[in-house]
Amino acid sequence: MRMMSTYYRSRFHNFAYRLGQVREQLGFVAPLTAQDYKEVAALLPTAAALSLFRTMSPADQQHSLRVCRKLRARGCKDKDMLAAALLHDVGKAQGRVPFWTRPAIVLGKKFAPQLLTRLVIYPENGNEEPPDRTMHPQGDRKGSPLLYPEDTAQPRSSIVGAIPCGRPVHGGDPVHAGHPGRATLPHWRLSLCYAWYHADVGADLARAAGLSERAVLYIRTHHQPGGPAAELHEVDEVS
């Protein structure tokens, strides 16, 4: 009986949390205060990074600062991790990822994963997979040791299980021939692509704004529960 009560309390808490997220995304959220921005500025390494943070919606700014504060409350002192927390969703900024895409991704992963993975291509260069990176989610492509063990047993039938939102892992399906470029994509599909690849897009923006390669890696892999940014992922999921 107690287990059932705990289960329903957990379900209610999750529902209330998601409802709060919807409310924020619809605009029912206060903008950050001057003191909040002062706190953010102290944790970001450059003025360009602060300007990048300001491009996010008030809801995403509040969410990112909340994640950062929770990490600090847990004892996190990694400056790269805290900076990544503040910018982990910046790939969604400037209207790239409208609110409707978020439930669409969730439902697509659950009910039509193969269709979803065929619809999305990397929006920055018109390819299914982002351009070559210095830091790969499973290690450095230039030959440095892996940051965490590669799951060689992971099946490649779908990228959904490997990366909740993001590019295929090493050894994934090849880029499909005949994919349209970004300029020819309908707006709804481009938005879906940005929603799927927002971690990669945000990582590139953060690198251009002066964040360290480690902070960039944290942003790129923040959806991976067992990845380098596992702590960020854990806090993000409940914030």
N, C-alpha and C positions, 0 to 999 in steps of 0.2 A: 504494500500500500504506500509505504514511504517512497519507494522507488518511482511509482507512478506519479506521486505528488511532485517529486523532484523533476521528473520528465516534463510535466505540464508547466511547471514554473519556468523551466528552461525554455520551452517553446513560446511561452507568453513573453519572456524577456527578449527572445530573439525577434518576435513579431513587433514588440514595442520599439526595439532598436531600429529595425528596418523602416517602420513607420516614421520614426524620427528622421532617418536619412532622407526619406521622400519629402518630408516637410521642409528640411533644409534645402534640398535641391530645387524645390519650388519657389525658393526665395525667402522663406520665413526664418531668416537667420540674421543676427546683427553683424555688421562689419567689425573687423578687428579694431581695437582701440590704438591710440598712439603708443601706449605702454606695451601692447602686444607686439606692434611692429618693432619697437625697440628690442624686445626679447628676441624676435626673429632675426633682426639685423646682427645681434651679438653672436648668433649661432651659424650664420652663413658667411663664407669666406670672402666674398666680393660684393661690391655694390651691384654688379650685373646679376648676381644670384638673387639679391633682394628684389631687384626689378622684375626678375623672372617670377619670383614668388607672387608678386602683386598682379601678375597676369591671370592668376587663377580666380575663379568665382569666390565670393564671400564664403559659400558653403564649403568649398574645397580648402580654402585658407583655414577656416575654423577646424575642419577635420585634420588637416596636416599638423597644425599647431597642437591639437589635442593628442595626436599620436606621439609627437615629439615630447610633450610633457609627461605622458605616461611612460615613455621609455626612460626619461630622467628619473621619474618616481621609482622605477624598478632598479635604479642604480646605474643605468647606462651612462658612461662618460666618453664614449667613442665619438669624437667630433664628426667624423665622416658619417657615422650612422645617424646622428642627430640632424646633420645637414640633409642627408638623404630622406629622412622622415619628413622634413619640411617641403621637399620638392618631389616626393615619390609620385604624386599625381599630376605633376605639371604638364605631362603629355596630353592631359584632357583639357587644358586651358584654351582660351580664345575661341571657344565655340567648336573645337574639334570633336568633342564627344558630348552631344546633346543627351539629355536625361533619358530619353526613350531607349538609347542603345544599351543601357546597363541591364534592364530586365531582358532585353532581346538577347544579349550575350548569355545570361544565366539560363534562359529557356532554351536557347539554341544548343548550349553544351549538354543540357539534360535530354532533350527530345530529338535533336537533329544535328549531332556533332559533325558528321561527315559533310552535310550541306554547309554548315557554318565555316568549316575549315576550307571549303572550296570557294566560298564567297569572299573571304578576307585575303588581301594581299598587302604587302608592306606599303603604306601610303606615301612614303617619302621618296621612293624611286620606282614605283610601279612593279616591283617584284614581290613574289610571295615571301621571300626571306630578306631581312635587312642586309645591307652591305657588310663586308667583312669587318669584324671588330677586333680591337686589341685584346679586350677581355671578353671571353666567351662565358656563358653561364656555367659551363663545366670546366673552366680553366682557361689559361692563356694560350691562344692559338700559335703564339710564337715559341712555345715549348717550355714555359715554366711549369712547375708542378700544379696539379689540379688543386683547386681550393676546397673541393670536397669530392668524394669518390664518385666516379661515373657509374650510373646504373645500367650496366651492360645487359641486364635481363629485361629492361623495359621494352615492351612490344611497341612497334611503330605503326600500329593500325590507326592511331589518331594522336594528334598532339595535345588533345584536351586534357588527358590525365597527367601528362608530363609538365605542362606549363598552363595554369588556368587561363591566363591571358598573355599571349606573347608568341614569339617566333618558335619554329620547330627547333628541337635540340639537335645536337651533332648527329649526323647520320640520318636525318629526316628525309621525308619525301622530296624529290627534286622539284625545282620550280616548274610549274606547268607551262608548256609552250602556248603562246597565244594569249597570255593574260593581258588585259588592257592596261594602259598606263593611267596614272593618277588623273590626268586632264580629261580622260574619256569616261571616268567612272561617274555614275549618277550620284547625286549628293548623299542619298540615304546609304549607299554602299560605302562611300568614302568615310562617312561618319562611323559606320560599323567597323571599317578597317582601323580607324584611329582608336576606337574603343578597344579592339583586340590588341593592338600594338602600342598602346599608350605608354607602357613601361619603357620600351625601346626608344620611342620618340622623346619621352621625358629625359631619358639618360643622355641622349645626344644634346638636348637643350642645356642640360646641367653641365655637361663637359664644356660646351661653348661659353657658359657663364663662369667658368673657372673652378668648378668642383674637382676634387682629386679623382684619380682613376678608381680608387676604392669606393668612394661615395657614388660614383657613376655606376659601378658594378652593383652596389646595393640597390640603387633605383631600378636598374635593369632586371634584377632577379627578385624584387620584393614580393612577387606572387608565388614564389617557390618555398613551400613549407620546410624543405630540407636544405635550402640553399644558403649562400653566404649571408643573406639578410633574413634569416629565419626568425630572429627576434623582432625585427621590424614587421615581418609578415604576421606574426602572432598578435602583436598589438594592433596592427591595422585592421585585422579581422573583427575586432571587438570595439572599435572606436568610430 
